[in-house]
Amino acid sequence: MTVYTPNTPQASQTIAQTQSPIQQNFQYIEEAIERDHAWQGNIIGTEDPGRHQIVSMPNQTIDVTGALPTGCAQVMYTIGARMFSWDGTLKQPVSGVTGTGSILLNNVAQTLFTVPAESIGFFAVNSGSPSQGAFYAFVSNVSVFTLVPVLINRISITAPGMSGVSFTVSGQNIQGTASPNFQCQFKYIYWPV
């Protein structure tokens, strides 16, 4: 990136004397604006200058805490590639991680998916019919709240085709077993906390 020269021009200088650093300052500003923003035709399609294309955030080493500046309702930041918001009193994960999968369950525990430590989430299992299945909530190693791993069944597991199917949380793994074998189709969403 071009180098920015502050305090240019000085009151005692003419524009001609400082033309080069002034041009470099404008180049610096343009390069800074083009980063993450629509600007001067740098995106395909209809441009809306000044709007964000993406948001790049450096990884923070600690959570944001304390009061926010006057007029600021919320800040967003990342820690460990996870995005959070802070409103001056409450830290919240911004969005969940989603996925789908299919696995043949048998009488040996099979891992459906793995979540980061200290996560909460939900998953749903299809029993072969779009309108039938089971829905679960889970907590994975949330030491902050001194909770043990837990799996909460929110809908009866006696859905047709799912007798003998069970799920557990083992550390950071959501696992299932079945007897007889069961082709498990599932969807999940979780949030690091």
For each residue, the residues with C-beta under 8 A, 3 or more apart:
1: 28 31 32
2: 24 27 28 31
3: 24 28
4: 24 25 28 29
5: 8 21 24 25
6:
7: 10
8: 5 13 18 21 22 25
9: 13 14 15 17 18 21 22
10: 7 13 18
11:
12:
13: 8 9 10 17 18
14: 9 17 18
15: 9 18 19 22
16: 19
17: 9 13 14
18: 8 9 10 13 14 15 21 22
19: 15 16 22 23
20: 23 24
21: 5 8 9 18 24 25
22: 8 9 15 18 19 25 26
23: 19 20 26 27
24: 2 3 4 5 20 21 27 28
25: 4 5 8 21 22 28 29
26: 22 23 29 30
27: 2 23 24 30 31
28: 1 2 3 4 24 25 31 32
29: 4 25 26 32 33
30: 26 27 33 34 39 40
31: 1 2 27 28 34 35
32: 1 28 29 35
33: 29 30 37 39 50
34: 30 31 37 39 40 42
35: 31 32 56
36: 52 53 54 55 56
37: 33 34 49 50 51 52 53
38: 42 43 47 48 49 50 51 52 53
39: 30 33 34 42 47 49 50
40: 30 34 49
41: 47
42: 34 38 39
43: 38 47 53
44:
45:
46:
47: 38 39 41 43
48: 38 51
49: 37 38 39 40
50: 33 37 38 39
51: 37 38 48
52: 36 37 38 55
53: 36 37 38 43
54: 36
55: 36 52 76
56: 35 36
57: 76 77 78 83
58: 78
59: 78 79 80 81
60: 63 64 77 78 79
61: 79
62: 79
63: 60 77 79 84 86 91
64: 60 75 77 84 86 91
65: 86
66: 88
67: 88
68: 72 73 74 75 86 87 88
69: 72
70:
71:
72: 68 69 75
73: 68 87
74: 68 85 86 87
75: 64 68 72 85 86
76: 55 57 83 84 85 86 94
77: 57 60 63 64 83 84 86
78: 57 58 59 60 81 82 83 84
79: 59 60 61 62 63 82 84
80: 59 192
81: 59 78
82: 78 79 93 116 192
83: 57 76 77 78 93 94 95
84: 63 64 76 77 78 79 91 92 93 94
85: 74 75 76 91 92 94
86: 63 64 65 68 74 75 76 77 90 91 92
87: 68 73 74 90 92
88: 66 67 68
89:
90: 86 87
91: 63 64 84 85 86
92: 84 85 86 87
93: 82 83 84 96 191 192 193
94: 76 83 84 85
95: 83 191
96: 93 121 189 190 191
97: 115 189 190 191 192
98: 187 188 189
99: 113 187 188
100: 185 186 187 188
101: 112 113 185 186 188
102: 183 184 185 186
103: 110 112 176 183 184 186
104: 110 181 182 183 184
105: 110 165 176 177 178 181 182 183 184
106: 110 177 178 179 181
107: 177 178 179
108: 177
109: 168 170 175 176 177
110: 103 104 105 106 175 176 177
111: 114 173 174 175
112: 101 103 123 167 174 175 176 184 186 188
113: 99 101 123 173 174 186 188
114: 111 172 173 174
115: 97 119 121 138 140 172 174 190
116: 82 119 140 172 190 192
117: 140 141 172
118: 140 141 142 143 144 192 193
119: 115 116 139 140 141 142 172 190 191 192 193
120: 137 138 139 140 142 190 191 193
121: 96 115 137 138 140 188 189 190 191
122: 135 136 137 138 188 189 190
123: 112 113 135 136 138 174 186 187 188 189
124: 133 134 135 136 186 187 188
125: 133 134 135 136 162 165 167 176 184 185 186
126: 129 130 132 133 185 186
127: 132 133 134 159 160 161 162
128: 132 160 161
129: 126 132 133 160 161
130: 126
131:
132: 126 127 128 129 159 160 161
133: 124 125 126 127 129 155 159 162
134: 124 125 127 153 154 155 156 157 159 162 165
135: 122 123 124 125 153 154 155
136: 122 123 124 125 151 152 153 154 167
137: 120 121 122 151 152 154
138: 115 120 121 122 123 149 150 151 152 169 174 190
139: 119 120 142 145 147 149 150 169
140: 115 116 117 118 119 120 121 149 169 171 172 190
141: 117 118 119 149 171 172
142: 118 119 120 139 145 147 193
143: 118 146
144: 118 193
145: 139 142
146: 143
147: 139 142 150
148:
149: 138 139 140 141 169 170 171
150: 138 139 147 169
151: 136 137 138 167 168 169 174
152: 136 137 138
153: 134 135 136 156 157
154: 134 135 136 137
155: 133 134 135 159
156: 134 153 159
157: 134 153 162 165 166
158: 162 163
159: 127 132 133 134 155 156 162
160: 127 128 129 132
161: 127 128 129 132 182
162: 125 127 133 134 157 158 159 165 182
163: 158
164: 178 179 180 182
165: 105 125 134 157 162 176 177 178 182 184
166: 157 176 177 178
167: 112 125 136 151 174 175 176
168: 109 151 174 175 176
169: 138 139 140 149 150 151 173 174 175
170: 109 149 173 175
171: 140 141 149
172: 114 115 116 117 119 140 141
173: 111 113 114 169 170
174: 111 112 113 114 115 123 138 151 167 168 169 188
175: 109 110 111 112 167 168 169 170
176: 103 105 109 110 112 125 165 166 167 168 182 184
177: 105 106 107 108 109 110 165 166
178: 105 106 107 164 165 166 181 182 184
179: 106 107 164
180: 164
181: 104 105 106 178
182: 104 105 161 162 164 165 176 178
183: 102 103 104 105
184: 102 103 104 105 112 125 165 176 178
185: 100 101 102 125 126
186: 100 101 102 103 112 113 123 124 125 126
187: 98 99 100 123 124
188: 98 99 100 101 112 113 121 122 123 124 174
189: 96 97 98 121 122 123
190: 96 97 115 116 119 120 121 122 138 140
191: 93 95 96 97 119 120 121
192: 80 82 93 97 116 118 119
193: 93 118 119 120 142 144
